[in-house]
Amino acid sequence: MSDLNAEVWSEDKLLELLGVDKANLARLIRDEDFPVVRLGNKRAFLAESVYTWLKNREGKADGRGRKPKE
């Protein structure tokens, strides 16, 4: 099964797929309501939820669902 078809991604796999570092992922989770499942001291990410979160931000100028101030 390819990584994109996996139903649950580890934090390391998500970092690889998105091409971001841990600090940026932590900011997304904290500030942008990024979908995460906490499993004790670890995090898991449901592929469908991450995909939906990304699709909702597609085509937005600042990625937050609104256009930047001019």
PDB file of N, CA, C, O and CB in Angstrom:
ATOM      1  N   MET A   1       0.852  -1.184   0.000  1.00  0.00           N
ATOM      2  CA  MET A   1       0.000   0.000   0.000  1.00  0.00           C
ATOM      3  C   MET A   1       0.891   1.237   0.000  1.00  0.00           C
ATOM      4  O   MET A   1       1.870   1.281   0.745  1.00  0.00           O
ATOM      5  CB  MET A   1      -0.965   0.003   1.229  1.00  0.00           C
ATOM      6  N   SER A   2       0.581   2.231  -0.805  1.00  0.00           N
ATOM      7  CA  SER A   2       1.392   3.446  -0.828  1.00  0.00           C
ATOM      8  C   SER A   2       1.112   4.283   0.405  1.00  0.00           C
ATOM      9  O   SER A   2       0.075   4.130   1.051  1.00  0.00           O
ATOM     10  CB  SER A   2       1.121   4.262  -2.102  1.00  0.00           C
ATOM     11  N   ASP A   3       2.038   5.165   0.725  1.00  0.00           N
ATOM     12  CA  ASP A   3       1.887   6.022   1.896  1.00  0.00           C
ATOM     13  C   ASP A   3       0.649   6.903   1.803  1.00  0.00           C
ATOM     14  O   ASP A   3       0.007   7.181   2.815  1.00  0.00           O
ATOM     15  CB  ASP A   3       3.118   6.886   2.071  1.00  0.00           C
ATOM     16  N   LEU A   4       0.313   7.342   0.599  1.00  0.00           N
ATOM     17  CA  LEU A   4      -0.846   8.211   0.449  1.00  0.00           C
ATOM     18  C   LEU A   4      -2.153   7.464   0.665  1.00  0.00           C
ATOM     19  O   LEU A   4      -3.179   8.092   0.924  1.00  0.00           O
ATOM     20  CB  LEU A   4      -0.841   8.848  -0.921  1.00  0.00           C
ATOM     21  N   ASN A   5      -2.141   6.150   0.566  1.00  0.00           N
ATOM     22  CA  ASN A   5      -3.347   5.363   0.780  1.00  0.00           C
ATOM     23  C   ASN A   5      -3.481   4.858   2.211  1.00  0.00           C
ATOM     24  O   ASN A   5      -4.518   4.296   2.562  1.00  0.00           O
ATOM     25  CB  ASN A   5      -3.367   4.200  -0.165  1.00  0.00           C
ATOM     26  N   ALA A   6      -2.463   5.043   3.045  1.00  0.00           N
ATOM     27  CA  ALA A   6      -2.535   4.615   4.437  1.00  0.00           C
ATOM     28  C   ALA A   6      -3.618   5.424   5.144  1.00  0.00           C
ATOM     29  O   ALA A   6      -3.786   6.613   4.874  1.00  0.00           O
ATOM     30  CB  ALA A   6      -1.157   4.783   5.150  1.00  0.00           C
ATOM     31  N   GLU A   7      -4.334   4.793   6.027  1.00  0.00           N
ATOM     32  CA  GLU A   7      -5.411   5.493   6.725  1.00  0.00           C
ATOM     33  C   GLU A   7      -4.906   6.343   7.876  1.00  0.00           C
ATOM     34  O   GLU A   7      -5.502   7.371   8.196  1.00  0.00           O
ATOM     35  CB  GLU A   7      -6.420   4.504   7.240  1.00  0.00           C
ATOM     36  N   VAL A   8      -3.805   5.921   8.505  1.00  0.00           N
ATOM     37  CA  VAL A   8      -3.244   6.655   9.640  1.00  0.00           C
ATOM     38  C   VAL A   8      -1.767   6.897   9.370  1.00  0.00           C
ATOM     39  O   VAL A   8      -1.032   5.982   8.999  1.00  0.00           O
ATOM     40  CB  VAL A   8      -3.449   5.875  10.983  1.00  0.00           C
ATOM     41  N   TRP A   9      -1.339   8.147   9.561  1.00  0.00           N
ATOM     42  CA  TRP A   9       0.065   8.498   9.375  1.00  0.00           C
ATOM     43  C   TRP A   9       0.702   8.816  10.715  1.00  0.00           C
ATOM     44  O   TRP A   9       0.064   9.392  11.596  1.00  0.00           O
ATOM     45  CB  TRP A   9       0.209   9.690   8.415  1.00  0.00           C
ATOM     46  N   SER A  10       1.955   8.442  10.862  1.00  0.00           N
ATOM     47  CA  SER A  10       2.737   8.849  12.029  1.00  0.00           C
ATOM     48  C   SER A  10       3.172  10.303  11.823  1.00  0.00           C
ATOM     49  O   SER A  10       3.071  10.846  10.723  1.00  0.00           O
ATOM     50  CB  SER A  10       3.984   7.904  12.243  1.00  0.00           C
ATOM     51  N   GLU A  11       3.653  10.916  12.895  1.00  0.00           N
ATOM     52  CA  GLU A  11       4.150  12.288  12.780  1.00  0.00           C
ATOM     53  C   GLU A  11       5.316  12.358  11.786  1.00  0.00           C
ATOM     54  O   GLU A  11       5.373  13.267  10.959  1.00  0.00           O
ATOM     55  CB  GLU A  11       4.591  12.820  14.164  1.00  0.00           C
ATOM     56  N   ASP A  12       6.233  11.411  11.867  1.00  0.00           N
ATOM     57  CA  ASP A  12       7.376  11.414  10.949  1.00  0.00           C
ATOM     58  C   ASP A  12       6.931  11.291   9.495  1.00  0.00           C
ATOM     59  O   ASP A  12       7.468  11.976   8.625  1.00  0.00           O
ATOM     60  CB  ASP A  12       8.335  10.274  11.296  1.00  0.00           C
ATOM     61  N   LYS A  13       5.964  10.435   9.224  1.00  0.00           N
ATOM     62  CA  LYS A  13       5.466  10.264   7.853  1.00  0.00           C
ATOM     63  C   LYS A  13       4.787  11.541   7.375  1.00  0.00           C
ATOM     64  O   LYS A  13       4.970  11.945   6.226  1.00  0.00           O
ATOM     65  CB  LYS A  13       4.482   9.071   7.772  1.00  0.00           C
ATOM     66  N   LEU A  14       4.005  12.184   8.242  1.00  0.00           N
ATOM     67  CA  LEU A  14       3.331  13.419   7.848  1.00  0.00           C
ATOM     68  C   LEU A  14       4.347  14.527   7.574  1.00  0.00           C
ATOM     69  O   LEU A  14       4.189  15.288   6.619  1.00  0.00           O
ATOM     70  CB  LEU A  14       2.342  13.862   8.937  1.00  0.00           C
ATOM     71  N   LEU A  15       5.381  14.624   8.398  1.00  0.00           N
ATOM     72  CA  LEU A  15       6.434  15.616   8.163  1.00  0.00           C
ATOM     73  C   LEU A  15       7.053  15.407   6.784  1.00  0.00           C
ATOM     74  O   LEU A  15       7.297  16.364   6.050  1.00  0.00           O
ATOM     75  CB  LEU A  15       7.524  15.531   9.259  1.00  0.00           C
ATOM     76  N   GLU A  16       7.299  14.156   6.447  1.00  0.00           N
ATOM     77  CA  GLU A  16       7.875  13.818   5.142  1.00  0.00           C
ATOM     78  C   GLU A  16       6.919  14.168   4.005  1.00  0.00           C
ATOM     79  O   GLU A  16       7.331  14.762   3.009  1.00  0.00           O
ATOM     80  CB  GLU A  16       8.229  12.327   5.087  1.00  0.00           C
ATOM     81  N   LEU A  17       5.650  13.805   4.149  1.00  0.00           N
ATOM     82  CA  LEU A  17       4.675  14.041   3.083  1.00  0.00           C
ATOM     83  C   LEU A  17       4.422  15.528   2.850  1.00  0.00           C
ATOM     84  O   LEU A  17       4.303  15.966   1.705  1.00  0.00           O
ATOM     85  CB  LEU A  17       3.365  13.347   3.415  1.00  0.00           C
ATOM     86  N   LEU A  18       4.341  16.306   3.931  1.00  0.00           N
ATOM     87  CA  LEU A  18       4.066  17.738   3.805  1.00  0.00           C
ATOM     88  C   LEU A  18       5.321  18.560   3.543  1.00  0.00           C
ATOM     89  O   LEU A  18       5.239  19.683   3.047  1.00  0.00           O
ATOM     90  CB  LEU A  18       3.388  18.241   5.054  1.00  0.00           C
ATOM     91  N   GLY A  19       6.472  18.007   3.874  1.00  0.00           N
ATOM     92  CA  GLY A  19       7.715  18.744   3.678  1.00  0.00           C
ATOM     93  C   GLY A  19       7.885  19.900   4.647  1.00  0.00           C
ATOM     94  O   GLY A  19       8.457  20.932   4.295  1.00  0.00           O
ATOM     95  N   VAL A  20       7.389  19.731   5.870  1.00  0.00           N
ATOM     96  CA  VAL A  20       7.546  20.752   6.905  1.00  0.00           C
ATOM     97  C   VAL A  20       8.376  20.177   8.047  1.00  0.00           C
ATOM     98  O   VAL A  20       8.588  18.967   8.125  1.00  0.00           O
ATOM     99  CB  VAL A  20       6.160  21.248   7.422  1.00  0.00           C
ATOM    100  N   ASP A  21       8.846  21.063   8.938  1.00  0.00           N
ATOM    101  CA  ASP A  21       9.596  20.583  10.094  1.00  0.00           C
ATOM    102  C   ASP A  21       8.669  20.485  11.303  1.00  0.00           C
ATOM    103  O   ASP A  21       7.508  20.889  11.235  1.00  0.00           O
ATOM    104  CB  ASP A  21      10.795  21.515  10.398  1.00  0.00           C
ATOM    105  N   LYS A  22       9.183  19.948  12.406  1.00  0.00           N
ATOM    106  CA  LYS A  22       8.355  19.728  13.596  1.00  0.00           C
ATOM    107  C   LYS A  22       7.794  21.025  14.156  1.00  0.00           C
ATOM    108  O   LYS A  22       6.659  21.053  14.632  1.00  0.00           O
ATOM    109  CB  LYS A  22       9.160  19.022  14.667  1.00  0.00           C
ATOM    110  N   ALA A  23       8.573  22.097  14.105  1.00  0.00           N
ATOM    111  CA  ALA A  23       8.105  23.387  14.619  1.00  0.00           C
ATOM    112  C   ALA A  23       6.900  23.889  13.824  1.00  0.00           C
ATOM    113  O   ALA A  23       5.936  24.386  14.405  1.00  0.00           O
ATOM    114  CB  ALA A  23       9.238  24.426  14.574  1.00  0.00           C
ATOM    115  N   ASN A  24       6.953  23.761  12.507  1.00  0.00           N
ATOM    116  CA  ASN A  24       5.822  24.199  11.681  1.00  0.00           C
ATOM    117  C   ASN A  24       4.596  23.328  11.895  1.00  0.00           C
ATOM    118  O   ASN A  24       3.473  23.834  11.922  1.00  0.00           O
ATOM    119  CB  ASN A  24       6.208  24.188  10.208  1.00  0.00           C
ATOM    120  N   LEU A  25       4.796  22.025  12.047  1.00  0.00           N
ATOM    121  CA  LEU A  25       3.658  21.147  12.312  1.00  0.00           C
ATOM    122  C   LEU A  25       3.038  21.481  13.663  1.00  0.00           C
ATOM    123  O   LEU A  25       1.814  21.508  13.791  1.00  0.00           O
ATOM    124  CB  LEU A  25       4.089  19.667  12.269  1.00  0.00           C
ATOM    125  N   ALA A  26       3.863  21.735  14.669  1.00  0.00           N
ATOM    126  CA  ALA A  26       3.352  22.110  15.994  1.00  0.00           C
ATOM    127  C   ALA A  26       2.535  23.394  15.911  1.00  0.00           C
ATOM    128  O   ALA A  26       1.498  23.510  16.564  1.00  0.00           O
ATOM    129  CB  ALA A  26       4.513  22.284  16.996  1.00  0.00           C
ATOM    130  N   ARG A  27       2.991  24.360  15.113  1.00  0.00           N
ATOM    131  CA  ARG A  27       2.247  25.609  14.944  1.00  0.00           C
ATOM    132  C   ARG A  27       0.909  25.362  14.254  1.00  0.00           C
ATOM    133  O   ARG A  27      -0.106  25.939  14.644  1.00  0.00           O
ATOM    134  CB  ARG A  27       3.075  26.619  14.141  1.00  0.00           C
ATOM    135  N   LEU A  28       0.901  24.516  13.240  1.00  0.00           N
ATOM    136  CA  LEU A  28      -0.358  24.191  12.561  1.00  0.00           C
ATOM    137  C   LEU A  28      -1.356  23.575  13.535  1.00  0.00           C
ATOM    138  O   LEU A  28      -2.534  23.930  13.538  1.00  0.00           O
ATOM    139  CB  LEU A  28      -0.107  23.231  11.385  1.00  0.00           C
ATOM    140  N   ILE A  29      -0.880  22.660  14.351  1.00  0.00           N
ATOM    141  CA  ILE A  29      -1.755  21.997  15.322  1.00  0.00           C
ATOM    142  C   ILE A  29      -2.278  23.008  16.335  1.00  0.00           C
ATOM    143  O   ILE A  29      -3.458  22.996  16.684  1.00  0.00           O
ATOM    144  CB  ILE A  29      -1.007  20.853  16.042  1.00  0.00           C
ATOM    145  N   ARG A  30      -1.400  23.872  16.800  1.00  0.00           N
ATOM    146  CA  ARG A  30      -1.770  24.844  17.833  1.00  0.00           C
ATOM    147  C   ARG A  30      -2.648  25.966  17.287  1.00  0.00           C
ATOM    148  O   ARG A  30      -3.666  26.301  17.893  1.00  0.00           O
ATOM    149  CB  ARG A  30      -0.520  25.435  18.460  1.00  0.00           C
ATOM    150  N   ASP A  31      -2.270  26.549  16.155  1.00  0.00           N
ATOM    151  CA  ASP A  31      -2.908  27.768  15.673  1.00  0.00           C
ATOM    152  C   ASP A  31      -3.924  27.577  14.557  1.00  0.00           C
ATOM    153  O   ASP A  31      -4.794  28.427  14.365  1.00  0.00           O
ATOM    154  CB  ASP A  31      -1.874  28.693  15.210  1.00  0.00           C
ATOM    155  N   GLU A  32      -3.832  26.495  13.830  1.00  0.00           N
ATOM    156  CA  GLU A  32      -4.657  26.334  12.633  1.00  0.00           C
ATOM    157  C   GLU A  32      -5.653  25.183  12.738  1.00  0.00           C
ATOM    158  O   GLU A  32      -6.254  24.792  11.738  1.00  0.00           O
ATOM    159  CB  GLU A  32      -3.775  26.119  11.437  1.00  0.00           C
ATOM    160  N   ASP A  33      -5.830  24.648  13.920  1.00  0.00           N
ATOM    161  CA  ASP A  33      -6.800  23.574  14.135  1.00  0.00           C
ATOM    162  C   ASP A  33      -6.531  22.374  13.224  1.00  0.00           C
ATOM    163  O   ASP A  33      -7.456  21.765  12.685  1.00  0.00           O
ATOM    164  CB  ASP A  33      -8.217  24.094  13.901  1.00  0.00           C
ATOM    165  N   PHE A  34      -5.257  22.052  13.066  1.00  0.00           N
ATOM    166  CA  PHE A  34      -4.860  20.914  12.240  1.00  0.00           C
ATOM    167  C   PHE A  34      -5.335  19.623  12.897  1.00  0.00           C
ATOM    168  O   PHE A  34      -5.182  19.474  14.109  1.00  0.00           O
ATOM    169  CB  PHE A  34      -3.321  20.888  12.030  1.00  0.00           C
ATOM    170  N   PRO A  35      -5.906  18.686  12.142  1.00  0.00           N
ATOM    171  CA  PRO A  35      -6.473  17.461  12.726  1.00  0.00           C
ATOM    172  C   PRO A  35      -5.396  16.503  13.240  1.00  0.00           C
ATOM    173  O   PRO A  35      -4.519  16.075  12.489  1.00  0.00           O
ATOM    174  CB  PRO A  35      -7.336  16.748  11.693  1.00  0.00           C
ATOM    175  N   VAL A  36      -5.475  16.179  14.516  1.00  0.00           N
ATOM    176  CA  VAL A  36      -4.494  15.294  15.155  1.00  0.00           C
ATOM    177  C   VAL A  36      -5.215  14.388  16.148  1.00  0.00           C
ATOM    178  O   VAL A  36      -6.198  14.791  16.771  1.00  0.00           O
ATOM    179  CB  VAL A  36      -3.372  16.117  15.869  1.00  0.00           C
ATOM    180  N   VAL A  37      -4.721  13.175  16.286  1.00  0.00           N
ATOM    181  CA  VAL A  37      -5.211  12.238  17.300  1.00  0.00           C
ATOM    182  C   VAL A  37      -4.056  12.012  18.258  1.00  0.00           C
ATOM    183  O   VAL A  37      -2.975  11.591  17.844  1.00  0.00           O
ATOM    184  CB  VAL A  37      -5.725  10.871  16.662  1.00  0.00           C
ATOM    185  N   ARG A  38      -4.275  12.287  19.526  1.00  0.00           N
ATOM    186  CA  ARG A  38      -3.223  12.089  20.521  1.00  0.00           C
ATOM    187  C   ARG A  38      -3.344  10.684  21.096  1.00  0.00           C
ATOM    188  O   ARG A  38      -4.413  10.259  21.536  1.00  0.00           O
ATOM    189  CB  ARG A  38      -3.306  13.159  21.650  1.00  0.00           C
ATOM    190  N   LEU A  39      -2.226   9.983  21.080  1.00  0.00           N
ATOM    191  CA  LEU A  39      -2.157   8.617  21.602  1.00  0.00           C
ATOM    192  C   LEU A  39      -1.074   8.597  22.676  1.00  0.00           C
ATOM    193  O   LEU A  39       0.084   8.286  22.400  1.00  0.00           O
ATOM    194  CB  LEU A  39      -1.854   7.566  20.455  1.00  0.00           C
ATOM    195  N   GLY A  40      -1.467   8.934  23.902  1.00  0.00           N
ATOM    196  CA  GLY A  40      -0.475   9.069  24.960  1.00  0.00           C
ATOM    197  C   GLY A  40       0.416  10.253  24.641  1.00  0.00           C
ATOM    198  O   GLY A  40      -0.070  11.371  24.471  1.00  0.00           O
ATOM    199  N   ASN A  41       1.729  10.013  24.557  1.00  0.00           N
ATOM    200  CA  ASN A  41       2.644  11.109  24.232  1.00  0.00           C
ATOM    201  C   ASN A  41       2.986  11.150  22.740  1.00  0.00           C
ATOM    202  O   ASN A  41       3.901  11.867  22.333  1.00  0.00           O
ATOM    203  CB  ASN A  41       3.923  10.978  25.050  1.00  0.00           C
ATOM    204  N   LYS A  42       2.267  10.399  21.939  1.00  0.00           N
ATOM    205  CA  LYS A  42       2.496  10.383  20.486  1.00  0.00           C
ATOM    206  C   LYS A  42       1.297  10.998  19.779  1.00  0.00           C
ATOM    207  O   LYS A  42       0.220  11.149  20.355  1.00  0.00           O
ATOM    208  CB  LYS A  42       2.747   8.933  19.972  1.00  0.00           C
ATOM    209  N   ARG A  43       1.512  11.346  18.523  1.00  0.00           N
ATOM    210  CA  ARG A  43       0.435  11.896  17.700  1.00  0.00           C
ATOM    211  C   ARG A  43       0.265  11.025  16.464  1.00  0.00           C
ATOM    212  O   ARG A  43       1.232  10.488  15.923  1.00  0.00           O
ATOM    213  CB  ARG A  43       0.729  13.373  17.300  1.00  0.00           C
ATOM    214  N   ALA A  44      -0.968  10.900  16.037  1.00  0.00           N
ATOM    215  CA  ALA A  44      -1.283  10.201  14.795  1.00  0.00           C
ATOM    216  C   ALA A  44      -2.192  11.120  13.985  1.00  0.00           C
ATOM    217  O   ALA A  44      -2.853  12.004  14.530  1.00  0.00           O
ATOM    218  CB  ALA A  44      -1.965   8.798  15.068  1.00  0.00           C
ATOM    219  N   PHE A  45      -2.211  10.897  12.697  1.00  0.00           N
ATOM    220  CA  PHE A  45      -2.963  11.763  11.799  1.00  0.00           C
ATOM    221  C   PHE A  45      -3.779  10.909  10.850  1.00  0.00           C
ATOM    222  O   PHE A  45      -3.231  10.080  10.124  1.00  0.00           O
ATOM    223  CB  PHE A  45      -2.024  12.706  11.016  1.00  0.00           C
ATOM    224  N   LEU A  46      -5.094  11.111  10.855  1.00  0.00           N
ATOM    225  CA  LEU A  46      -5.976  10.380   9.952  1.00  0.00           C
ATOM    226  C   LEU A  46      -5.857  10.994   8.560  1.00  0.00           C
ATOM    227  O   LEU A  46      -6.094  12.187   8.373  1.00  0.00           O
ATOM    228  CB  LEU A  46      -7.459  10.411  10.457  1.00  0.00           C
ATOM    229  N   ALA A  47      -5.492  10.175   7.603  1.00  0.00           N
ATOM    230  CA  ALA A  47      -5.237  10.659   6.251  1.00  0.00           C
ATOM    231  C   ALA A  47      -6.430  11.430   5.690  1.00  0.00           C
ATOM    232  O   ALA A  47      -6.258  12.491   5.091  1.00  0.00           O
ATOM    233  CB  ALA A  47      -4.895   9.494   5.334  1.00  0.00           C
ATOM    234  N   GLU A  48      -7.610  10.915   5.877  1.00  0.00           N
ATOM    235  CA  GLU A  48      -8.806  11.576   5.339  1.00  0.00           C
ATOM    236  C   GLU A  48      -9.003  12.953   5.964  1.00  0.00           C
ATOM    237  O   GLU A  48      -9.362  13.899   5.264  1.00  0.00           O
ATOM    238  CB  GLU A  48     -10.051  10.711   5.580  1.00  0.00           C
ATOM    239  N   SER A  49      -8.773  13.079   7.269  1.00  0.00           N
ATOM    240  CA  SER A  49      -8.925  14.368   7.953  1.00  0.00           C
ATOM    241  C   SER A  49      -7.889  15.375   7.480  1.00  0.00           C
ATOM    242  O   SER A  49      -8.202  16.548   7.275  1.00  0.00           O
ATOM    243  CB  SER A  49      -8.815  14.184   9.466  1.00  0.00           C
ATOM    244  N   VAL A  50      -6.654  14.916   7.308  1.00  0.00           N
ATOM    245  CA  VAL A  50      -5.594  15.805   6.816  1.00  0.00           C
ATOM    246  C   VAL A  50      -5.927  16.259   5.398  1.00  0.00           C
ATOM    247  O   VAL A  50      -5.785  17.438   5.074  1.00  0.00           O
ATOM    248  CB  VAL A  50      -4.207  15.094   6.850  1.00  0.00           C
ATOM    249  N   TYR A  51      -6.364  15.336   4.559  1.00  0.00           N
ATOM    250  CA  TYR A  51      -6.723  15.668   3.182  1.00  0.00           C
ATOM    251  C   TYR A  51      -7.854  16.703   3.153  1.00  0.00           C
ATOM    252  O   TYR A  51      -7.796  17.665   2.387  1.00  0.00           O
ATOM    253  CB  TYR A  51      -7.140  14.395   2.415  1.00  0.00           C
ATOM    254  N   THR A  52      -8.871  16.505   3.980  1.00  0.00           N
ATOM    255  CA  THR A  52      -9.993  17.446   4.044  1.00  0.00           C
ATOM    256  C   THR A  52      -9.519  18.817   4.504  1.00  0.00           C
ATOM    257  O   THR A  52      -9.922  19.836   3.942  1.00  0.00           O
ATOM    258  CB  THR A  52     -11.086  16.920   4.988  1.00  0.00           C
ATOM    259  N   TRP A  53      -8.663  18.846   5.525  1.00  0.00           N
ATOM    260  CA  TRP A  53      -8.115  20.103   6.046  1.00  0.00           C
ATOM    261  C   TRP A  53      -7.369  20.844   4.936  1.00  0.00           C
ATOM    262  O   TRP A  53      -7.532  22.053   4.774  1.00  0.00           O
ATOM    263  CB  TRP A  53      -7.170  19.835   7.251  1.00  0.00           C
ATOM    264  N   LEU A  54      -6.554  20.119   4.178  1.00  0.00           N
ATOM    265  CA  LEU A  54      -5.808  20.739   3.082  1.00  0.00           C
ATOM    266  C   LEU A  54      -6.741  21.227   1.973  1.00  0.00           C
ATOM    267  O   LEU A  54      -6.566  22.332   1.461  1.00  0.00           O
ATOM    268  CB  LEU A  54      -4.792  19.749   2.510  1.00  0.00           C
ATOM    269  N   LYS A  55      -7.724  20.417   1.602  1.00  0.00           N
ATOM    270  CA  LYS A  55      -8.673  20.801   0.545  1.00  0.00           C
ATOM    271  C   LYS A  55      -9.423  22.072   0.920  1.00  0.00           C
ATOM    272  O   LYS A  55      -9.695  22.907   0.057  1.00  0.00           O
ATOM    273  CB  LYS A  55      -9.673  19.661   0.277  1.00  0.00           C
ATOM    274  N   ASN A  56      -9.761  22.230   2.199  1.00  0.00           N
ATOM    275  CA  ASN A  56     -10.479  23.422   2.653  1.00  0.00           C
ATOM    276  C   ASN A  56      -9.634  24.683   2.537  1.00  0.00           C
ATOM    277  O   ASN A  56     -10.171  25.791   2.553  1.00  0.00           O
ATOM    278  CB  ASN A  56     -10.930  23.242   4.089  1.00  0.00           C
ATOM    279  N   ARG A  57      -8.336  24.531   2.421  1.00  0.00           N
ATOM    280  CA  ARG A  57      -7.436  25.672   2.294  1.00  0.00           C
ATOM    281  C   ARG A  57      -6.918  25.867   0.877  1.00  0.00           C
ATOM    282  O   ARG A  57      -6.153  26.794   0.610  1.00  0.00           O
ATOM    283  CB  ARG A  57      -6.277  25.509   3.231  1.00  0.00           C
ATOM    284  N   GLU A  58      -7.331  25.004  -0.016  1.00  0.00           N
ATOM    285  CA  GLU A  58      -6.867  25.067  -1.401  1.00  0.00           C
ATOM    286  C   GLU A  58      -7.291  26.379  -2.053  1.00  0.00           C
ATOM    287  O   GLU A  58      -8.446  26.791  -1.947  1.00  0.00           O
ATOM    288  CB  GLU A  58      -7.410  23.875  -2.205  1.00  0.00           C
ATOM    289  N   GLY A  59      -6.354  27.025  -2.722  1.00  0.00           N
ATOM    290  CA  GLY A  59      -6.658  28.239  -3.461  1.00  0.00           C
ATOM    291  C   GLY A  59      -6.790  29.482  -2.616  1.00  0.00           C
ATOM    292  O   GLY A  59      -7.106  30.547  -3.146  1.00  0.00           O
ATOM    293  N   LYS A  60      -6.559  29.386  -1.326  1.00  0.00           N
ATOM    294  CA  LYS A  60      -6.644  30.546  -0.449  1.00  0.00           C
ATOM    295  C   LYS A  60      -5.300  31.259  -0.464  1.00  0.00           C
ATOM    296  O   LYS A  60      -4.249  30.619  -0.429  1.00  0.00           O
ATOM    297  CB  LYS A  60      -7.043  30.133   1.001  1.00  0.00           C
ATOM    298  N   ALA A  61      -5.338  32.563  -0.517  1.00  0.00           N
ATOM    299  CA  ALA A  61      -4.106  33.336  -0.656  1.00  0.00           C
ATOM    300  C   ALA A  61      -3.153  33.145   0.514  1.00  0.00           C
ATOM    301  O   ALA A  61      -1.941  33.082   0.311  1.00  0.00           O
ATOM    302  CB  ALA A  61      -4.431  34.795  -0.802  1.00  0.00           C
ATOM    303  N   ASP A  62      -3.672  33.053   1.730  1.00  0.00           N
ATOM    304  CA  ASP A  62      -2.774  32.891   2.876  1.00  0.00           C
ATOM    305  C   ASP A  62      -2.913  31.529   3.536  1.00  0.00           C
ATOM    306  O   ASP A  62      -2.296  31.283   4.573  1.00  0.00           O
ATOM    307  CB  ASP A  62      -3.035  33.974   3.896  1.00  0.00           C
ATOM    308  N   GLY A  63      -3.717  30.633   2.952  1.00  0.00           N
ATOM    309  CA  GLY A  63      -3.866  29.287   3.492  1.00  0.00           C
ATOM    310  C   GLY A  63      -4.781  29.194   4.685  1.00  0.00           C
ATOM    311  O   GLY A  63      -4.967  28.110   5.237  1.00  0.00           O
ATOM    312  N   ARG A  64      -5.360  30.309   5.097  1.00  0.00           N
ATOM    313  CA  ARG A  64      -6.197  30.307   6.296  1.00  0.00           C
ATOM    314  C   ARG A  64      -7.680  30.465   5.985  1.00  0.00           C
ATOM    315  O   ARG A  64      -8.486  30.667   6.893  1.00  0.00           O
ATOM    316  CB  ARG A  64      -5.762  31.408   7.224  1.00  0.00           C
ATOM    317  N   GLY A  65      -8.033  30.376   4.750  1.00  0.00           N
ATOM    318  CA  GLY A  65      -9.443  30.465   4.404  1.00  0.00           C
ATOM    319  C   GLY A  65      -9.920  31.889   4.191  1.00  0.00           C
ATOM    320  O   GLY A  65     -11.124  32.126   4.087  1.00  0.00           O
ATOM    321  N   ARG A  66      -8.999  32.840   4.124  1.00  0.00           N
ATOM    322  CA  ARG A  66      -9.389  34.223   3.854  1.00  0.00           C
ATOM    323  C   ARG A  66      -8.266  34.886   3.058  1.00  0.00           C
ATOM    324  O   ARG A  66      -7.118  34.444   3.094  1.00  0.00           O
ATOM    325  CB  ARG A  66      -9.680  35.007   5.185  1.00  0.00           C
ATOM    326  N   LYS A  67      -8.609  35.931   2.353  1.00  0.00           N
ATOM    327  CA  LYS A  67      -7.597  36.644   1.583  1.00  0.00           C
ATOM    328  C   LYS A  67      -6.849  37.601   2.512  1.00  0.00           C
ATOM    329  O   LYS A  67      -7.430  38.128   3.461  1.00  0.00           O
ATOM    330  CB  LYS A  67      -8.242  37.416   0.389  1.00  0.00           C
ATOM    331  N   PRO A  68      -5.557  37.826   2.240  1.00  0.00           N
ATOM    332  CA  PRO A  68      -4.802  38.745   3.096  1.00  0.00           C
ATOM    333  C   PRO A  68      -5.290  40.175   2.941  1.00  0.00           C
ATOM    334  O   PRO A  68      -5.863  40.540   1.915  1.00  0.00           O
ATOM    335  CB  PRO A  68      -3.312  38.669   2.776  1.00  0.00           C
ATOM    336  N   LYS A  69      -5.056  40.986   3.981  1.00  0.00           N
ATOM    337  CA  LYS A  69      -5.425  42.402   3.926  1.00  0.00           C
ATOM    338  C   LYS A  69      -4.547  43.098   2.904  1.00  0.00           C
ATOM    339  O   LYS A  69      -3.374  42.765   2.733  1.00  0.00           O
ATOM    340  CB  LYS A  69      -5.288  43.078   5.321  1.00  0.00           C
ATOM    341  N   GLU A  70      -5.139  44.069   2.230  1.00  0.00           N
ATOM    342  CA  GLU A  70      -4.365  44.813   1.218  1.00  0.00           C
ATOM    343  C   GLU A  70      -3.886  46.112   1.781  1.00  0.00           C
ATOM    344  O   GLU A  70      -3.219  46.878   1.086  1.00  0.00           O
ATOM    345  CB  GLU A  70      -5.194  45.069  -0.041  1.00  0.00           C
TER     346      GLU A  70
END
